[in-house]
């Protein structure tokens, strides 16, 4: 695989706007966490992220705006100096450069949307 892991099908989908779940492969990003990029251009990106119970989205910052929607399961969500437990149907917003992270309290799935697009997700 070359340094750009996005498949030709995904690039075609980004151009046409239609993305079929089976056209996008899961990427293992760390122990117990995997991701699919569901659509993107230079201004916007949507991902699907699956967490196994106990897996973490390490505390970090980035210059992107982020909104996340919990499809299933639950998380302890850390935003700056605050922590809250959130579950299926809940969401959270992260302004640029704000420290944040999650811990999966059970097997869980969330959609994350970023603006601008996360170019770092497009490179291996």
KEMAR-412028 format. One record per residue (C-alpha): chain; residue number from 1; residue in three letters; y, z, x. Coordinates in Angstrom, 1 decimal, decimal comma, always signed. Example, Ala and Ser with C-alpha at 12.3 -4.5 7.8 and 13.67 -1.06 7.14 Angstrom:
REM residues 2
+------+-----+------+--------+--------+--------+
| unit | pos | code |     py |     pz |     px |
+------+-----+------+--------+--------+--------+
|    A |   1 |  Ala |   -4,5 |   +7,8 |  +12,3 |
|    A |   2 |  Ser |   -1,1 |   +7,1 |  +13,7 |
+------+-----+------+--------+--------+--------+
REM end
This chain:
REM residues 124
+------+-----+------+--------+--------+--------+
| unit | pos | code |     py |     pz |     px |
+------+-----+------+--------+--------+--------+
|    A |   1 |  Unk |   +0,0 |   +0,0 |   +0,0 |
|    A |   2 |  Unk |   +3,5 |   -0,8 |   +1,4 |
|    A |   3 |  Unk |   +6,3 |   +1,8 |   +1,5 |
|    A |   4 |  Unk |   +7,5 |   +0,9 |   -2,0 |
|    A |   5 |  Unk |   +4,7 |   +2,2 |   -4,3 |
|    A |   6 |  Unk |   +6,0 |   +0,7 |   -7,6 |
|    A |   7 |  Unk |   +3,5 |   -1,9 |   -8,8 |
|    A |   8 |  Unk |   +4,4 |   -5,5 |   -9,7 |
|    A |   9 |  Unk |   +3,6 |   -4,6 |  -13,4 |
|    A |  10 |  Unk |   +6,2 |   -1,7 |  -13,2 |
|    A |  11 |  Unk |   +8,8 |   -4,0 |  -11,7 |
|    A |  12 |  Unk |   +8,1 |   -6,6 |  -14,4 |
|    A |  13 |  Unk |   +8,4 |   -3,8 |  -17,0 |
|    A |  14 |  Unk |  +11,7 |   -2,6 |  -15,6 |
|    A |  15 |  Unk |  +13,0 |   -6,1 |  -16,0 |
|    A |  16 |  Unk |  +11,7 |   -6,9 |  -19,4 |
|    A |  17 |  Unk |  +12,0 |   -3,3 |  -20,8 |
|    A |  18 |  Unk |   +8,4 |   -3,0 |  -22,0 |
|    A |  19 |  Unk |   +6,2 |   -0,4 |  -20,3 |
|    A |  20 |  Unk |   +2,6 |   +0,2 |  -21,3 |
|    A |  21 |  Unk |   +1,1 |   +3,5 |  -20,3 |
|    A |  22 |  Unk |   -1,9 |   +1,8 |  -18,5 |
|    A |  23 |  Unk |   +0,4 |   -0,3 |  -16,4 |
|    A |  24 |  Unk |   +1,7 |   +2,7 |  -14,6 |
|    A |  25 |  Unk |   -0,5 |   +4,7 |  -12,2 |
|    A |  26 |  Unk |   -0,2 |   +8,5 |  -11,7 |
|    A |  27 |  Unk |   +1,2 |   +9,6 |   -8,4 |
|    A |  28 |  Unk |   +0,0 |  +12,9 |   -7,0 |
|    A |  29 |  Unk |   +3,2 |  +14,6 |   -5,7 |
|    A |  30 |  Unk |   +1,8 |  +18,0 |   -4,8 |
|    A |  31 |  Unk |   -1,1 |  +20,2 |   -5,6 |
|    A |  32 |  Unk |   -1,5 |  +20,4 |   -9,4 |
|    A |  33 |  Unk |   +1,4 |  +18,0 |  -10,1 |
|    A |  34 |  Unk |   +1,4 |  +14,3 |  -10,8 |
|    A |  35 |  Unk |   +4,0 |  +11,8 |  -12,0 |
|    A |  36 |  Unk |   +4,4 |   +8,5 |  -13,7 |
|    A |  37 |  Unk |   +7,7 |   +6,6 |  -13,5 |
|    A |  38 |  Unk |   +8,1 |   +5,2 |  -17,0 |
|    A |  39 |  Unk |  +11,3 |   +3,1 |  -16,6 |
|    A |  40 |  Unk |  +14,2 |   +2,8 |  -14,3 |
|    A |  41 |  Unk |  +17,1 |   +0,8 |  -13,0 |
|    A |  42 |  Unk |  +19,8 |   +1,8 |  -10,6 |
|    A |  43 |  Unk |  +21,5 |   +4,0 |  -13,2 |
|    A |  44 |  Unk |  +18,7 |   +5,7 |  -15,1 |
|    A |  45 |  Unk |  +15,1 |   +6,8 |  -14,6 |
|    A |  46 |  Unk |  +12,5 |   +8,4 |  -16,9 |
|    A |  47 |  Unk |   +9,3 |  +10,0 |  -15,6 |
|    A |  48 |  Unk |   +6,3 |  +11,8 |  -17,1 |
|    A |  49 |  Unk |   +5,2 |  +14,8 |  -15,1 |
|    A |  50 |  Unk |   +1,9 |  +16,7 |  -15,6 |
|    A |  51 |  Unk |   +1,4 |  +20,2 |  -14,3 |
|    A |  52 |  Unk |   -1,8 |  +22,2 |  -14,0 |
|    A |  53 |  Unk |   -1,5 |  +25,9 |  -14,9 |
|    A |  54 |  Unk |   +0,2 |  +27,7 |  -12,0 |
|    A |  55 |  Unk |   +1,6 |  +24,6 |  -10,4 |
|    A |  56 |  Unk |   +5,2 |  +24,7 |   -9,4 |
|    A |  57 |  Unk |   +8,2 |  +22,3 |   -9,2 |
|    A |  58 |  Unk |   +9,6 |  +23,9 |   -6,1 |
|    A |  59 |  Unk |  +13,2 |  +25,2 |   -6,3 |
|    A |  60 |  Unk |  +15,5 |  +22,4 |   -5,1 |
|    A |  61 |  Unk |  +18,7 |  +20,6 |   -5,7 |
|    A |  62 |  Unk |  +19,7 |  +16,9 |   -5,9 |
|    A |  63 |  Unk |  +22,9 |  +15,0 |   -6,8 |
|    A |  64 |  Unk |  +21,4 |  +13,6 |  -10,0 |
|    A |  65 |  Unk |  +21,9 |  +14,8 |  -13,6 |
|    A |  66 |  Unk |  +18,6 |  +15,7 |  -15,1 |
|    A |  67 |  Unk |  +17,3 |  +16,5 |  -18,6 |
|    A |  68 |  Unk |  +13,7 |  +17,5 |  -19,2 |
|    A |  69 |  Unk |  +11,7 |  +17,7 |  -22,4 |
|    A |  70 |  Unk |   +8,5 |  +19,7 |  -22,6 |
|    A |  71 |  Unk |   +5,8 |  +17,7 |  -24,5 |
|    A |  72 |  Unk |   +3,1 |  +20,3 |  -24,2 |
|    A |  73 |  Unk |   +2,4 |  +23,6 |  -22,5 |
|    A |  74 |  Unk |   +5,0 |  +26,1 |  -21,3 |
|    A |  75 |  Unk |   +7,0 |  +26,8 |  -18,1 |
|    A |  76 |  Unk |   +9,1 |  +29,5 |  -16,5 |
|    A |  77 |  Unk |  +12,3 |  +27,5 |  -15,8 |
|    A |  78 |  Unk |  +14,6 |  +28,6 |  -13,0 |
|    A |  79 |  Unk |  +18,2 |  +27,3 |  -13,1 |
|    A |  80 |  Unk |  +20,6 |  +28,8 |  -10,5 |
|    A |  81 |  Unk |  +20,2 |  +32,6 |  -11,0 |
|    A |  82 |  Unk |  +18,6 |  +32,5 |  -14,4 |
|    A |  83 |  Unk |  +15,0 |  +32,2 |  -15,6 |
|    A |  84 |  Unk |  +13,7 |  +31,5 |  -19,1 |
|    A |  85 |  Unk |  +10,3 |  +30,8 |  -20,6 |
|    A |  86 |  Unk |  +10,3 |  +27,4 |  -22,4 |
|    A |  87 |  Unk |   +7,5 |  +25,8 |  -24,4 |
|    A |  88 |  Unk |   +6,5 |  +22,6 |  -26,2 |
|    A |  89 |  Unk |   +9,6 |  +21,1 |  -27,9 |
|    A |  90 |  Unk |  +12,1 |  +22,8 |  -25,7 |
|    A |  91 |  Unk |  +14,4 |  +21,1 |  -23,1 |
|    A |  92 |  Unk |  +16,7 |  +21,9 |  -20,3 |
|    A |  93 |  Unk |  +19,7 |  +20,1 |  -18,6 |
|    A |  94 |  Unk |  +20,4 |  +20,3 |  -14,9 |
|    A |  95 |  Unk |  +23,9 |  +19,3 |  -13,7 |
|    A |  96 |  Unk |  +24,2 |  +17,7 |  -10,2 |
|    A |  97 |  Unk |  +23,5 |  +19,9 |   -7,2 |
|    A |  98 |  Unk |  +22,3 |  +22,9 |   -9,2 |
|    A |  99 |  Unk |  +19,3 |  +24,8 |   -7,8 |
|    A | 100 |  Unk |  +16,3 |  +24,6 |  -10,2 |
|    A | 101 |  Unk |  +12,5 |  +24,7 |  -10,4 |
|    A | 102 |  Unk |   +9,6 |  +25,4 |  -12,7 |
|    A | 103 |  Unk |   +6,3 |  +27,2 |  -12,8 |
|    A | 104 |  Unk |   +3,7 |  +26,0 |  -15,3 |
|    A | 105 |  Unk |   +2,5 |  +28,9 |  -17,4 |
|    A | 106 |  Unk |   -0,4 |  +26,7 |  -18,7 |
|    A | 107 |  Unk |   -1,4 |  +23,1 |  -18,3 |
|    A | 108 |  Unk |   +1,8 |  +21,2 |  -19,3 |
|    A | 109 |  Unk |   +3,5 |  +17,9 |  -19,6 |
|    A | 110 |  Unk |   +7,2 |  +17,0 |  -19,5 |
|    A | 111 |  Unk |   +9,5 |  +14,0 |  -19,6 |
|    A | 112 |  Unk |  +12,3 |  +14,0 |  -17,1 |
|    A | 113 |  Unk |  +15,3 |  +11,7 |  -17,2 |
|    A | 114 |  Unk |  +17,7 |  +11,3 |  -14,2 |
|    A | 115 |  Unk |  +21,0 |   +9,6 |  -13,7 |
|    A | 116 |  Unk |  +21,5 |   +7,9 |  -11,4 |
|    A | 117 |  Unk |  +18,0 |   +6,7 |  -10,7 |
|    A | 118 |  Unk |  +16,0 |   +8,8 |   -8,2 |
|    A | 119 |  Unk |  +15,6 |   +6,3 |   -5,3 |
|    A | 120 |  Unk |  +13,6 |   +8,9 |   -3,4 |
|    A | 121 |  Unk |  +10,9 |   +8,5 |   -6,1 |
|    A | 122 |  Unk |  +10,6 |   +4,8 |   -5,3 |
|    A | 123 |  Unk |   +9,5 |   +5,2 |   -1,7 |
|    A | 124 |  Unk |   +6,3 |   +6,7 |   -0,3 |
+------+-----+------+--------+--------+--------+
REM end
